[in-house]
Amino acid sequence: MKTRDTTEETVTLARVTGETGGDLVLRRVGAHYEIYSNGVFLMDTRDGTSEREMVRASLGALPPGRSLARVLIGGLGVGFSAREALNHPRVATVDVVELEPHVIDWHDGELGEAADRVHLDPRCRVYNADIVDWLEETAGAARPPRYDAVCLDTDNGPDWTVTEGNGRLYEAQGLEWLTRLLAPGGVLSFWSANAVPAFEELLRGRFASVEVVEVPVARGVPDTVYLASAPYRVSARTCSG
């Protein structure tokens, strides 16, 4: 659990109804920003180490000879993941899928300072859409786009999703959509606030290479980043079963 200096001035910058029908709040606390949904803390701008590590590790795992990479990020949030990708010398373009239009709008205001207004970078495109719906439609296209790195930071983890529908991202169907969007040699990564052994087992049944990266935090259990690459062919999985 994150803690802060209670002497810091707290200012509510916006209070709106989110896409899920709940109360969505943007606050400035001292020099930092916080986002809450229905009174539950979602994210802030104090650190972002593990979100950045997710992107760095994904790009670092790409084949050495890979040309400029195309990156897909699930969740704009405070912009740390997208900024890390845009700052990487191997990245050409970044696509971001964000559910909340208000979060996107807040990047036009004060929140945008946290990640240097990533959405205004000409290499970055932000899609306002539900990530599950977007993946289903995009992966189902006759010629879906292919990404060298797909980094999902849409939830607190496979067992702690922001919306009930997001659970499909961490199931066989979601992994099938994501795999369809991976370029050959591409890397798929997931951010989680804790280790989820059942999800790791699912990944190992579908990918030849799975790495679990623990990122220490100030308090509590480490954040966890799952990296998966080299998906098994459907026919191979079927024959082995």
C-alpha positions in Angstrom: 0.0 0.0 0.0 1.3 3.4 -0.9 1.7 6.0 1.8 2.1 9.8 1.6 3.0 12.7 3.8 -0.4 13.7 5.4 0.9 17.3 5.6 0.8 17.6 1.8 -1.9 19.8 0.4 -4.7 17.8 -1.3 -6.7 19.4 -4.1 -9.5 17.7 -6.1 -9.0 18.7 -9.7 -11.8 16.7 -11.2 -14.7 14.4 -10.2 -16.6 12.7 -13.0 -18.6 9.6 -13.8 -16.3 7.0 -15.4 -17.1 4.5 -18.2 -18.0 1.8 -15.7 -20.5 4.1 -14.0 -18.5 4.8 -10.9 -17.0 7.9 -9.4 -13.6 8.8 -11.1 -11.5 11.4 -9.3 -8.2 13.2 -10.1 -6.4 14.7 -7.2 -3.2 16.7 -6.7 -1.4 15.8 -3.5 1.7 18.1 -3.1 3.6 17.8 -6.3 2.0 14.5 -7.4 -1.3 13.3 -8.9 -3.6 10.5 -7.9 -6.5 8.8 -9.6 -9.3 7.0 -7.7 -12.3 5.0 -8.8 -15.2 4.8 -6.3 -12.8 5.8 -3.5 -10.3 3.1 -4.4 -6.8 4.1 -5.3 -5.9 3.2 -8.9 -2.5 5.0 -9.6 -0.3 8.0 -8.9 2.7 9.7 -10.3 5.1 9.1 -7.3 7.1 6.3 -8.8 6.2 4.1 -11.8 9.4 2.0 -11.5 7.7 -1.3 -12.3 5.5 0.1 -15.1 8.7 1.5 -16.8 10.5 -1.8 -16.1 7.7 -3.7 -17.9 8.4 -1.7 -21.1 12.2 -1.8 -20.7 12.2 -5.6 -20.2 9.9 -6.2 -23.1 12.0 -4.1 -25.5 15.2 -5.6 -24.1 14.0 -9.1 -24.9 13.5 -8.4 -28.6 15.9 -10.1 -31.0 19.1 -8.0 -31.3 18.8 -7.3 -35.0 15.2 -6.1 -34.8 14.6 -2.8 -36.6 12.6 0.1 -35.0 9.8 -1.5 -33.0 6.1 -0.9 -32.9 4.6 -1.0 -29.4 1.1 -1.5 -28.1 0.3 -0.3 -24.5 -2.9 -1.3 -22.7 -3.8 1.6 -20.5 -2.7 5.2 -20.6 -3.0 5.8 -16.9 -0.5 8.6 -15.8 1.5 8.0 -19.0 4.7 6.3 -17.5 4.5 3.2 -19.7 3.9 5.1 -22.9 6.7 7.6 -22.1 9.2 4.8 -21.4 8.4 3.3 -24.8 8.7 6.7 -26.6 12.0 7.4 -25.0 13.5 4.1 -26.1 15.8 4.4 -29.1 14.5 1.2 -30.7 10.8 2.4 -30.8 9.2 3.9 -33.9 5.5 4.1 -32.9 3.4 3.5 -29.8 -0.4 2.7 -29.8 -2.2 3.1 -26.5 -5.7 1.8 -25.7 -7.4 3.6 -22.8 -10.9 3.0 -21.5 -11.6 6.3 -19.8 -12.0 9.4 -22.0 -11.6 11.6 -19.0 -8.1 10.2 -18.3 -7.2 11.1 -21.8 -8.6 14.6 -21.4 -6.7 15.0 -18.1 -3.4 14.6 -20.0 -4.3 17.9 -21.8 -4.2 19.5 -18.3 -2.0 19.2 -15.3 -1.8 15.4 -15.4 0.0 15.6 -18.7 3.0 17.2 -17.0 3.9 13.8 -15.3 4.9 12.1 -18.6 5.5 15.1 -20.8 2.2 14.9 -22.6 2.8 11.6 -24.3 -0.5 11.8 -26.3 0.8 14.8 -28.2 3.9 13.0 -29.5 3.5 12.4 -33.2 4.7 8.8 -32.8 1.9 8.1 -30.3 -1.8 7.2 -31.1 -4.3 6.9 -28.2 -7.5 4.9 -28.8 -10.4 5.5 -26.5 -11.8 2.0 -26.2 -12.4 -0.9 -23.9 -9.2 -3.0 -24.3 -11.1 -6.3 -24.5 -13.5 -5.1 -27.2 -10.6 -3.4 -29.1 -8.5 -6.6 -29.0 -11.4 -8.8 -30.2 -12.1 -6.5 -33.1 -8.5 -5.8 -34.1 -7.3 -9.4 -33.7 -10.3 -10.6 -35.8 -9.4 -8.3 -38.7 -8.3 -10.0 -42.0 -4.9 -8.4 -41.6 -4.4 -7.3 -38.0 -1.6 -5.0 -37.1 1.5 -6.6 -35.7 3.4 -5.3 -32.7 6.9 -6.1 -31.5 6.0 -5.5 -27.9 2.5 -5.6 -26.3 2.5 -4.3 -22.7 -0.6 -4.5 -20.6 -1.0 -2.3 -17.6 -4.8 -2.2 -17.5 -5.4 -3.8 -14.1 -3.8 -4.5 -10.8 -3.2 -8.0 -12.0 -4.8 -11.1 -13.4 -6.6 -11.7 -10.2 -7.5 -8.1 -9.5 -9.1 -6.5 -12.5 -10.5 -3.0 -12.8 -13.6 -4.3 -14.6 -15.1 -7.8 -14.6 -14.7 -8.0 -18.4 -11.0 -7.5 -18.2 -10.7 -11.0 -16.8 -10.8 -12.3 -20.4 -7.4 -10.7 -21.0 -5.8 -13.3 -18.7 -7.7 -16.3 -20.1 -7.1 -18.5 -23.1 -9.3 -16.3 -25.4 -7.5 -13.1 -24.5 -4.1 -14.7 -25.0 -5.2 -15.9 -28.4 -6.1 -12.4 -29.4 -2.9 -11.0 -28.1 -0.8 -13.6 -29.8 -2.4 -12.8 -33.1 -1.1 -9.2 -32.7 2.4 -10.2 -32.0 5.0 -9.9 -34.7 7.4 -12.8 -35.1 9.9 -12.7 -32.2 7.6 -10.2 -30.4 7.2 -10.0 -26.6 4.0 -9.9 -24.6 4.1 -8.5 -21.0 1.7 -8.1 -18.1 1.9 -5.9 -15.0 0.7 -7.2 -11.7 0.7 -5.9 -8.2 1.5 -9.4 -6.9 2.5 -12.9 -8.2 -0.3 -15.0 -9.6 1.0 -18.6 -10.0 -2.1 -19.8 -11.9 -1.6 -17.2 -14.6 2.1 -18.0 -14.9 1.1 -21.7 -15.4 -1.3 -20.6 -18.1 1.4 -18.6 -19.9 3.9 -21.5 -19.7 1.3 -23.7 -21.4 1.0 -21.3 -24.4 4.5 -19.8 -24.8 7.9 -21.4 -25.1 9.6 -18.6 -23.2 8.1 -17.1 -20.0 10.0 -14.9 -17.6 8.8 -13.5 -14.2 10.4 -10.2 -13.1 9.9 -9.1 -9.5 10.3 -5.3 -8.9 10.7 -4.4 -5.2 8.4 -1.7 -3.8 8.8 0.5 -0.7 6.2 -1.5 1.2 4.5 -4.9 0.7 5.1 -7.6 -1.8 7.1 -6.9 -5.0 5.3 -5.8 -8.2 5.4 -8.6 -10.8 6.0 -8.4 -14.6 5.3 -11.4 -16.7 7.1 -11.6 -20.1 6.0 -14.2 -22.7 7.3 -14.9 -26.2 7.6 -17.6 -28.8 3.9 -18.8 -28.7 3.3 -22.4 -29.4 1.3 -23.2 -32.6 -2.3 -24.2 -32.0 -1.7 -27.5 -33.8 1.3 -28.3 -31.6 -0.7 -27.6 -28.4 -3.5 -29.7 -29.7 -1.3 -32.6 -30.5 0.5 -32.5 -27.2 -2.7 -32.6 -25.3 
